[in-house]
């Protein structure tokens, strides 16, 4: 580009500036260059001097993909406006600075001064002067070129062309700065250059050429330590943020500073201050021959990603600089231990002037056996130039020679893939300030270490970043979604990610989606994660093969777990072991990095490891059957033991008394730890053909789930097994599961859906002659009829229940019916009779150790005491009920009790306490049940105290007697209850 010679000061000269906001002047008077799109068109012509640009090229360069509706027709209009602005008075088209040429337009400089053209002239002048050895002239010319920049080039100008040129000119300015500063260093002007270079490297933290210049400037100024620190910081930044090692120029500069090699740094003599004398060697080395300093560290893995916390821990300064620092990294196969440790070692390499040594101990290599410690020690002795005692076969003698040889050295030693602590101990160097970094699949608990890192797979974002760097691609949202799914299917395991990435490099998007579909199939996943000599399955196989037989058996069993997480009790049930034995083996598997310990007594297999464990287990079909029998039997026991339905409520299935839980509370706590995976257990039992077990678990969990307000989980489990009951061996489930589904709908106030299910369950149990199932269906039909105000119908249902209970000899069911009859007396206002029933039900509930039935009956008694005007007695009773509700985690019961405690407090004149109880009740409903307060308030299966108003309204009780001919109806119902009391007796005690 030409600027027509020098800068004319003539009044007619046109001046245009691009190296900042686009501006123009004629004879010193600013020009109005029009709107930004018009300016973008002018820039597209100015930066193509003498080159014709077609209308379409200009349209694409200015508007990109968002082109105007008129298309290229807008270009001549803009050109016409620019000509009127730029051309001198009286100039015709032939003299214009913008000429029409073959359907396009071309900028003709004529006598126009353009700053970009002038900058290029100065740059050419500087390059020529440097080539002639005139460095002063070169520096002056580069300075003039740089002075033309007035900020960001083409600031505010839109369009793809302007954006591209903006980036080009910005990079060009950096190149000019780099050339100028390089010459200044060769002239010995390091003091002036250092400050500018510090500012530039802060503004461009990844620009390696600028960093190299700063290192040279500091070195020339006798600041070698600062120069090395700059390299360390830049390298750390590159590794952390971009996953890449520094390039050749920066590494060469760093090496030259370490060597004090001026010729390598500058190529010519440098005008500088006197150089400091080399440091004297340590006292222990002054009489020893010099040896080359070895750096055996492998080349860092490409696309290294994440691990910032781990790198910081490994690279941190030693707590005791006079001792030997030992840092260990353990983790499962393929998790990236070697890559991490090598990366960390390369980061801290400059701290160890006597060398960095690397030894692969082959602890887990199928093709190569682990080298003996004598062989490793001999190699290490040769590496440090010590041959004394090298020929010995005695391990202790060789270890002593190694300690002697390293006593005066500050070494970095990396031991990769150790089989155990005993393999590492003889190899510890002795020099103060030395560091040992060691990796192993085992937790090297027998090795005293400064820092121990158990490496887990990458988090999802880092895994996506690693896979994205490997496979490349366009970066579209669809592509990013496919990569994210692939990263998850690879379990974020670096080895799996790199294998998948290698298979997908330069492949179209459909290939990525195809691989994701294959990885989603557990049967194919491990086979797909294999390429040439790298295989995820082979890596796991080596770890598994080195386990003792008992641990191999446990590992196979863990792969068959119906939940992601499990505890020692689960493994003990799977293998018919004691719990201490299971805990001991789990600990060993954690140390072997095949099992992850996620909490004090919770363990899990990573997804890919679990897939491998299931594949291995498939080779032991008899063992698989026994493991599944054990684990599902455990879940049946836990579900039934946690239920408040009484010991005789589950007459089929595993025999009672075999459960490993001391009481309902221990079973409940165990289920709490399983958490949201309980429904998955039911689904898994169905998937593997254990239909009876799936039904028994669902039945047992009903009370546990509903008392916690987990209705969605309960319904999911029931809907999973109900369609399968025709194929179930235990025919009781045909009616029982319908009763459970009906109960669940009734608890939510959905009586229209509950009634047909309960009616059908009643008919099925009558045909089967199953009295217990009849009593359950009838009791629920009676309860829900009562809640709907159909009191007489409810009485008929409960009369039939009472007749059945007399034949069953079931104290729990007796207590339920007794409390229910008491509740009906309560509704009718017959308080003395209600009180008798409640107190007898409480005695029975305590006798059969049924805390939930006890809590609900205490709630009923507390409500009765309120109605009888005894708020102080009620408060004591209700506090007992509240304590039980808390232990049971029974959300509806606790909320209702709190509401009635508020009523008691109000009756005692304590308004503030009443308000507090009301607030707590509302908080329980809104915070613990996820907005299902209406559902919870109508949940009244056995505690028929309908507390629709938690402050204690009596609307429900009034509704039950607000019937036509209320007085005769009340009398009829009371008489009906008396008949039940006379006809049925339990344990010799009348109602």
N, C-alpha and C positions, 0 to 999 in steps of 0.2 A: 504494500500500500504506500502511495506517495503522498507527501504533504506539500508538494510543489515548492520544495526548498525550504528556506527559513520562514520565520513568522513575520509576515508583513504587517506594518502598522497603518497601511493605507485605509482610508475611510470606507472604501468599497469592499474590502476583503471580508469573505464569509468564513466564520470560525464555528466549528462544530465539536462538541465534547461528548464522548461516550463513556469515559472512565470515571463514572459517577452518574448522577442523574443526567439524562439527555438534555443538553442545552445548546443554544445557538446564538450567535451575535453577528451583526453586520456593522462594521465600523464602530464597535464598542456598544452598540445598542442591542439589548436582548430581543430575540425573536419569539413570537408566539407560535410554537410548533404543533398546536392542535391537540386533540384528545389522545389518550394513551395508545389506542390502536393505530392511529395515524403515525405516532412516534415510533411504534413497533415496526411499521412498514419502512419508515426512513432508516431505522437501525439495520433492517435486513438488507437495504441497498448500500448503506455506508460501509458495512463490513464485508461487502462483496465488490470492492472497487474494480471497475472495468469488466465485471462479469455480468452477463445478462441473466436475469432471473425471470422465469415464466410467471404468468398470473397465478397458476395453480401452486407453484412453489411458494410464492408470496402469501397466498391464501392459507396454505398449510402452515407456514412458518409463523404467521401472526395469529390465526384463530385455532389451529390444531383441529381437534375433532368437533369442536362446537362452532361450526361455520355459520355465517349469516345466511338467511333465506335467499338472498339475491345471488349467493355464490361469488364467483370471480368477477361479477359485474361491478362489485364495490371497489375493486382495485383502481380502475381509471379515475374514479371520483376522488379517491385519496391522493393519487399521484397529481391530479390537477391542483388540489389544495396545497400540496407541498411545493409544487413549482411556483405558485403565486407567493408563497412565503420565502422561498430560498433564492429565487432568481432575482438578479438586479433589475432596476428600473429600465424598461425599454428592451429587455432581452426577449427574443422570440424563442420558439421551440428549438431551433438549431443551436442556440447558445445556452440552453438550460443545463443545469447540473444533473438532471434526470432525463435521459433520452429514451425514446421508444425504439426497440430493436427486436425484429422478428417475433412480434406478439408479446414480448416481455419488456422489462425495463432494466436500465443499467445506470449506475452512478458514475459520473465523469468528474474527477477531482478538479480539473481546471486550476483555478487559483484558490481553491478552498483549503483551509487549514483544519486538519482533523487530528485530535489528540492521540488517537490510537495509532495513526500512521506515524506521527512524530515519535511516539514511544518506541516503535519498531526500529526507527532510524537510530535512536540513541542506543538501543540494545545491540544493533549491528555494529555500531561504532565501538561499543565496549568490548564485544567479542573479538573484534579485529585487534584492538589494543592489547587485550590479554594474550592473543596469539603471538604478538610481537614482543611480549615480555614487559610492556608498559603498563604495570598494574595500577599506578596512580591515575593515569588517564582512564583506564577501564572503570575504576571505582567512581570517578567523577561522572562518566557517562551513564553508568547504571543509576547513580543517584538522581540525575536529571530525568531519566525515564520513570523512576519511581515517584518523583514529585508530581507527575501528571495525573496520578490517581487521586481522585477527590472523594473516595468512598467506594461503595459497592458499584461495580460497573453496571450500566444500564438499569440503575435502581428504579423499581416500580414499573418497568416495561413488561407487558404481558406477552405470552405466546411461547411456543416451543423453541423457536429460533433464538429469541432473546435469552431464554433460560439456558440454552446450551452455550451461547456466547458468554453469558455471565460466568458460568463455571470455568470456561476456557480462559477468560481474561483473569479471573481470580487465581487460577493455577499458574498462569504466566507471571503474574506479579510475584507469587511465591518463588518461582524459578529465578526471577531477576534478583530478588532479595538473597536467595541462596548463592547466586554467582557473586554478587557484590560482597557479601560477608565472607565467602571463601577467599576472595582476593585480599580483603582486609586482614584476615588471619595470616596469609602468606606475607603481608607487609609488616606483621608484628603488631597490628592494632587490636590486640585481643581484648584489652580493657573496654574499648568502645563497643566491640561486637558482643561481649558477654551479656550485657543488659538487654540489648535488642533481641538476642537469641532466646533468652529466658522468656521474654514476653511472647515471642513467636511460638515457642514450644508449648506454652500454656494455651495459646489460642488454637494450636493445631497439635493436639496431644498424640496423634498417631502418625505424624509426619517424621519418618525415620531419618530422612536426609537432614532436616533441621536439627534433630537430636544429635546426629553425628557431628554437625558443625559446632553445636554447643559443647560437646565432649572435647572436640579439638581445641576450642577457645579456652576452656577451663584447663586443659592439659598444658597449653602454651603458657598460661598464667601460673604455672606451678601448683595447680589445684587438682592433683591426680585423684584424690579421694572423692572430691565433688564430681569429677568426671565419671568415675565408676558408679557413683550413686545415681547420676542421671541415667546411665544405661540400665541400672537395675529397675528404676522406676518406670522407664519406658517399656522395658521388657515385661514387667509385671502388668502394666496396663494393656499391652497387646495381648498377652496370654489370657488375662481375665476377661476382657471385653470382646476380643475378636477370635480367641482360640488359636492364635498363630504366633510362631516364634519370630524374632526380628530377622530382617533380610540380611543378605551377605555384606552390604556396605556397613551397616551398623555393627554387625558382629566383628567385622574386620577392624573397625575403629576401636571397638572395645578391646580386642586382642592386642592391637598396637599400643594402647595405653598401658595394658598390663605388662607388655614387654618393654615399654619406653622406646618404641621404634619410631623415630622421627621420620625416617625415609618412607615407611609404610603409611604414616599419617598424612604427609604433605608432598612427598615426592621430591622435594628440594629442600635446601637449607632454610631454616626459619629464623627471622629476626626475633629474638626473644631474650628474656632475662636468663641468667645463669641457671642451669638445671641442678636440682639437688642430687647429692650423691646417693647411689643405691643403698637401700637398707641393709644392715649387716644381718647375716643369717643367725638363727637361734644358736645359743651356746652349744647345744648338743649336736649341732651339725657342722661346726666350723672346720673340723678336721676330716669331714667325710667328702668324698668326691661328689661333684655336682651330678645330678641326674635329670633327664627331661621330666617335667611335670606332666603326669598322665591324666587325661580326661577320657574315661571309658564310658561315660554316660551315653545311652542310646539316643538316637534322634527322637525328638519329641513326637508323640502321636499327632497326626493332623486333625484339625477341627476339634481340638480339645475344648470342652464346654463345661461351664459351671464349676462346682467344687470350691467356691471362694472361701467358705468357712474352713474346709479341710486344708486348703493350701495355706491359709493363714496360720493354722495350728502347726502344720509341718514346718513352715518357714520361720516361725517365731524364734526369737533369740533364746538361747539356753538359760535356764534359771541359774545354773552353776557353770560359768564360762571356763572354770579350771577342771571340770570333769568331762566325761564322755556322754554326749546326749544320745539317747536311744529313743526312736519313735517308730511305732509299729502300726501298720494298716492291715486289717483283716476284713474279709467279706466273701460273699459267695462267688462262685466261678462266673467270670464275664462281667463283673461289676465295675472294672476299671481300676484295679489297685495299682497295677504296674504303671499305667499311664499317669495316674495321679502322682505317684512317688517320683517317677522320672521327671515329670513337670516341676515338681517342688524342688528336686535336686538341681535341675538346671537353673532354677531361680536363685538358689543360695550358693551356687558353685563358687562365686568370687570370694566368699568368706573363707575358703579352704585353699590356701596357697600351695599346699603340698600334694594336691591332686584329688580327683574324684574317681573312685573305683566302682565297678559294677560286676556283680556275680549272680548268675541265674542258678539257683540251687535245685531246680527241676523237681520240686517236691511233689508236683502233680502233673507229670508228663508221662504219657503212655509210651511214647517212642524212645524216651531216654530215662535211664535210671538216675536217681539222685547221686551226684558225685560225693565220694567220701570226704569227711572233713580234712583228712591229710592232703588230699589232692587240692582242695580249695585253698588251704593254707599255703601250700607250695606256690600256687599261682599268685596269691596275694604277696608273698615274700618277693617273688620275681618282679612284681609290679612296682614295688617300692625300692627296688635295687638292692635287696638284701639276700645274699645267698648262704649266709651262715646257718647251718643246721637244716638246709633245704632237703638234703638227701635222707633225712631221718624218716622212719616209718612210725615213730612213737608220737601219738597225738599230743600228749602233754608237752613233749619237747618242742614240737612244731608250734604249739600255741604260745609257749614261752618265747620262742624266737620271734614270733609275730608281735608279741607285746613289746619286746625289746626294740625291734625295728621301727615300731610306730610311736615309741615313747616320746620322741622329740618332734613328731610330725603333727600337723593339724590337717586331718584327712576327712573327706566325705566318702563314706562307704555305703553302697546300696546293695542289699541282699534281697533278691526277688524270689518269690514262690518257695518259702521255707516250709518244710514238712512239720517242724515243731521247734520248740525252744532249745532242745538239746542240740539241734543242728546249728544253731546260731551262736550259742554261748562261747565256743572256742574261737570264734572269728571276731570277737569284739576288739577294736583297736585300743591302744593305751594312751595315745597322745592327748594332753589337755586341750579342750576346745574342739575335739573331733566330734563328728556326728555319724550315727548309724541309722539308716532308714531301712526297714525290713517289711516285706509283705508276706502274707500267708492266708490261706483259706481258714486256717485254725486261729482261734484267739490264743495268742501266745502268752497264756497266763503264767507260765513258768519263767518268763523273761521279765526282768525289772526294766520298766520303760518310763520315760519322761512324759510322753503323750501316747495314748492308745486311741485309734480311730477305727470304729467298725463301720465300714462303708456300705451305704445302701444304694439302690438304684437312683438314678437322677430324678429330680422332681419333673413333673410333666412339661413345664415350660422349657427347662433346659434340654429335656429329651427331644422336644419338637425342634429346638434350635440346632441341636447336633444333627438330627436327621435332615433338616432343611439345608444345612451347609453341605452335607454329603450329596444329596440328590439334586440340589440346585432347583431349577424351575422358575416359573413366572412370578410366583408370589401371590397369585390370585386367592380370593377368599375360599373358593372351592378347593383349590390345591392345598391351602393351609389346613382346611378341615380334614382332607384325606391324610395329610402327614400327621395330624394330631391323633387321628384314629389309629394309624399304624404305630405311633409311639406308644400308645396305651396297650395295644396288642403285643408289643415287644416287652411289656412290663417295665419300660423305661430302663432296660438293662443295656449298658453301652455295647457289649458284644453283640447282642441281638440287633440293636439299632444299626451298628456298622455293617452287619451282614445284610440286613434288609436294605440299607442304603446302597451297598455295593450292587445288589441285584436290581436296584431301581435307577441307577445313574443313567441319565440320557434316555430314560424311557418316558413314553407318554402317560398322561394322567390315568387313562383306563388301566394301564399296567399296575399302577399304585393301588387302584380300587380292587383290582383282581387279587393282588397279593393280600390286601386287607381281608377280603372275603375268605381266602384260604387260611389265613392266620386265625380267623374267628372260629374255625373248626378245630377243637382240641385234638382230634385224631391226626390232623395234618400239621399242626403249628410247629412242632419241633423239627419235623422233616423239612419244612420250608425255610427254617432258620439255619441253613447250612450252605456254605460256599467254599469250594476247594478244600483247604485244610482247616477251615474254621467252622466249628459246629457248636451250637449251644448245647445240644444233647450230649455230645462227646465230652464237653467240659463238665457237665453234671455227672456223667457216668464215672469220670475219674474220682470225683469226690465220693460218690456212693460206693465205689469199689474199695475204697480205703477204710470204710466203716466196719467195725466188728459186726458179726451176724445179728446180735440182738438189736443193735442200732439200725441195721438195714431193715429189720422187720418192723420196727417202730416207724421208720421213715415211710415205708410202704403203707402202713396203716394211716398215717397222717394225710396221705393223698386221698384217702377215702372219706375224710371228714365231711359231714353234710354242711358245715359252716366254714367260713374263712378263718375265723379265730377259734381257738379251743384251749382247754386247760388240761392239767395233768389228770384230773378225774376222767375226762373224756378218753384220753389215751389208755388209762387203766381199764376202763370199761371195754374198749375195743379189743384189748389183748388179754383180758382177764388177769391183770397184774394188780399189785397193790399200788396205792397212790405214791408212796415214797419211791418205788422202783420207776414209775413213770416219770416222776420229777427228775430223777437222776439221769435218765436217758435223754429226756428233753434238754437238760443242761448240756449234755455232751453234744447233741445235735446243734444247739446254739453255738457252741464253741467251734464246731465244724463248719459254721456259716451255711448250713442247709436249712435251718429254722430260725425265724426271727422272733425274739421275745419283745412283745409290744407293751406289756405291763407286767406287774409282779407275778401274776399267774396266768398270763394270756400269751398264747403263741400263735404263729401263723407261718405258712409257706408262701413265698412269693409266687405269683401266678404261674410263671413258667416252670418253677420248681415243682409246683403242685401238679402241673400237667405231666411232668416227667415222673413224679411219684406214682401217679395213677397208671401210667404206662408200664412201669416196673411191676406194680401190684397186679396188673392183669395177668401176669405170668404165674400167679399163685391163686387160682380160683377158689380152692377150699379155704384159704386164708381170708379171701375177700368176703365170703359168706359169713364166716365167724365174726369178722370185724364189724360187719353191718348189723348182725344180730345184736352184738354187744352195745353198739352206740345207740341204736334205736330203742333198745330196752332201757338204757339210761334215760333217754328223753321221756319215755312213757312213765318211768318211775318219778322223775322230777315233776312232770306235769301233774300227776295224780297226787303226789305228796304235798304240792303247793296248794291244791284245791281245798276248799272249805266244805266239800260235799260229804265228808264223813268216810270212815274206813270201808263201809259196805257199799259205797256208791258205784264201785267199778267191779262188778262180779265176774267179768270176763277179762282175758288178757293175762299178762304176767302176774304171778302170785304175789300178794302183798307181803311185806316184811323183807323183801330182797333189796329194797332201795338203799343206796349208800348215803342217805340223808337222815340226820338225827331227828329232824322235825320239819314242820311246814315252813318255818322261817329260813332254815338252811336251804331248802329246796327253792324257795322264792328268790333268795339272794343269788343262787346259781343261775336261775333263769334270767334274772335281771342282768347278769354279766353277759349272757348270750345276746340280749337286746333284740334288735330288729331282725335278727336272722332266724327267729323261731319259725316264721312262716316258710322260710327256705328249707328248714328241716322237714316240714310236712311235704313240700314239693319234691325234695330229694328222695324221700321215702317212696313216694308215688313213682318217681322216675326209675327207681331200681326195683320196682315190683313188690315193695313191702307195703301192701295196701292195708292190711289189718293194723300194722304199726302206725301208719299215717292216720287212720281213724282214731286209734287210741290216744295218740298224742294230741290230736285236735280236740277230742272230748275232754281230756285232762286239762288242756290249756284254757278251756272256755272260761272258767271262773277266774283264773289268773289274769287273763287279758281284759275281761269285761270290768273287773273291779278297778283296773287302772285306766278305764276309759279308752282302751285300744280297740275300738269296735271295727275299724277298718281291717286290722290284722286278723281279728277273729273271723270276720266275714270272708276274707280271702282264703283262710284255711278251710272253712266250711265249704265254700264254693269249689275248692280244689278236690275235696274228697266225696262230697255228696253224689256227684254223677257216677262214682265208682262203686257205690255200696252194693249194687247187684252182684259184683264179683268178689265181695269180701266174705271171708270164712265166718267171722263173728257176726251172726245174723242180728244180734242185739243192736248193732250199729244202724240198721235200717230205720228203726224208730228213734233211736237215741240222737242221731245227728239231725233228724228233722226237728226233734224237740229243742235241741241247741239253737238251730237256726230260728225257730219260732221265738224262743226266749230272747235271742239277740234283737229281733225286730221289736218285741215288746218292750225291752229295756230302752229302746229309742223312741217309744211312744207310737210306733207304727203297727197299731193293733190289727188293722185290716189285713196286713201281710202276715202277722203272727198267727192269726186264728186258723186259717186253713192248714198251715204246717203242723200246728199242735193237734188239730183234729185228726189229720192223717196219721200222725205218730200214735195217737190214742187208739185208732182203729187197728193199726198194725200190731201194737203191743197186746191188744185184746185177743186178736187172732192167734198170737204166739203164746198167750197165757202168761205174759211177763208182768207180774204185779208191780215191780219197781218202776218199770218204764211207764206203766199206766198211771202210777201215783205222780210221776214227774209231769207227764202231759196234763193230767187233770189239775194238779196244783197250779200250773202256769195258766191254764184256761180260767181257773177260778180267780187268780190274782188279777189278770188283765180285765176280766169281766167286772171285778170290783172297782178297778181304777176307772172304768168307763161308766160307773154309776149303776150297773146292772147287778144290784146287791142280791136279790133273790136268786138269780141264776148262779151267782158266785157261791151262794150257800149250798146249792145242790152239788156243785163240783167238789166243794170241800167236804161235804157229807160223804161222798164216795171215797175221797182220799182218806178220810178218817177210818172208814171201814177197811180199806186196804192196809193202812198202817198197823191196825190191830193184828193183822196176820203176819207181818214181816219181822217183828221183834227188832226194830231199827231205832235206836235211841235218838240218832241224829234227825231222822225223819219225824219222829215223835216230837222232838223239840220244835221243829219247823212248824208242824201243824198246830202245836200248842200255842206258839207265838202268834200264828195267823188267827186262830180263834180268839185269842186275847185282843188282837187288833180289831176284830169285828165288834166285840163287846165294847171296845173303846169308842168306835165310831157311833155306836148306839147310845153312848153316854152311860153305860153300865160299868162304872169305874172300878168297883170292888171286884167284879168278876174278871175284868181285864187285868187288874193287878195280880190276882191269883195266877192267871195264865202266864203272865210275863215272868213272875218270880220263879215258877216251875220251869219255864223254858230256859231261864238263865242257869238254873242248877244243872239241867240236862246238857246245855252247851258247854259248861265248864267240865262236866264229867267226860264228854267225848272229845275234849280239847279242840273245840271248833271256834277259833277266835273271831271269825267274821260273823257267824251266826250270833255269837255272844255280843259283839259290838252293835249289831243291828237291833237285837232285843233290848239292850241297854238304852239305845236311842228311843225305842218305843216306850220304855218305862219312863225315861226322862220326860218325854212329851206328855205322858199320862200325869206325872207329878206336876207339871206346869198347869195342866187342865184342872187339877185338884187344888190349885192354889198353894203349892209347896215349891216355890222357886229355888230355895236353898238346897232342898233334897235333890231337885232336878239338876242343879249345877254340878253336884258331886257325881251323880250318875252319868251325866253327859261328858264330864271330863274323863271318866273311865272309857267311855265309848270313843272319845277323841284319841286317847292314847293307842287304843287298838287300831283305829283307822290309820294312824300314822305308821304303825308297825306293818300294817298290811298294804300300805300305799294305795288304799281304797279312796280314790278321789271323790266319787259321789257321796259315800258315807261321811267322809271328813267334812265336805262342804255343808251337808245337811246338819251335822252335829254342831258346826260352828254357828250356823243360823239359829239353832235352838238355844245355844249358849247365849247368843245375843238377846233372845227373848227372856231368858232367865235373868240376865243382868239388868234388863230394862224393868222387869218386875221387882227387882231388888233396889231400884232407884239409881243404878249406876249407868247413867246415860252414855257417858264417854266410853265405858267398856263395851256397852251394847253396840255402839257405832263401830268400835274396833273389830268386834267379832263379825259384824256384817261386812265390813271392808275385806277382812281376811277371807270370808266365804266367797265373795265375788272374785277376789284375786285367785283363789284356788280354781274356780270354774273357768276364768278367762285365761289364766296362765298355764294351767296344767292340762287342759283338755282341748286346747287349740280352737276355741270358739264354739265348743259343743255344749254350752251350758244348758240349753233346752233339752238336749238329749240326756244329759246327766241328771237334770232335775226330775225327769220322768222315769228314771231307772229304779224300779221298786219291786224287784222279783220277790225277795223274802222280807225286806223291810218296808212294809206297806204303809209307811208314814209318808204320804205324798206332800213333800215340802215345796210346793210350787212357788211359794213365797218364803224365801229363806229367813225373813224377819219373823216368821212364825204365824202366818195367817192360817185360819181354820177353814178355808173355803172348801177343801176336799171333804172334810168331815161333814160340813153342812150339806154338801152336794149328795152325800151318801144317804141322807135321810130326808132330803127335800123332794120327796116323791108324792104322787097323788095319795091321798088318805094316809098321811105321814104317820099318825099315831097308830092306826091298825097295822101298818106295815112294820113299824118298829116292834110292835108287840109280837107279830108273826115271826120276825127274824130272831128275836130274843128267845122265843119258845123253841124255835128250830135249833138254836145253839144249845139250849138246855137238853134237848133230846140227844144231841151228839154227846154231851157230857155224861148223860145217864147210860148211853149204850156202849161207850168205849172207855176203857181204862188202860193206862200204860204204867207198868211198874207198880200197880196197886194204888196209884195216886189219881184221883179224879181230877178232871179239868177244874 
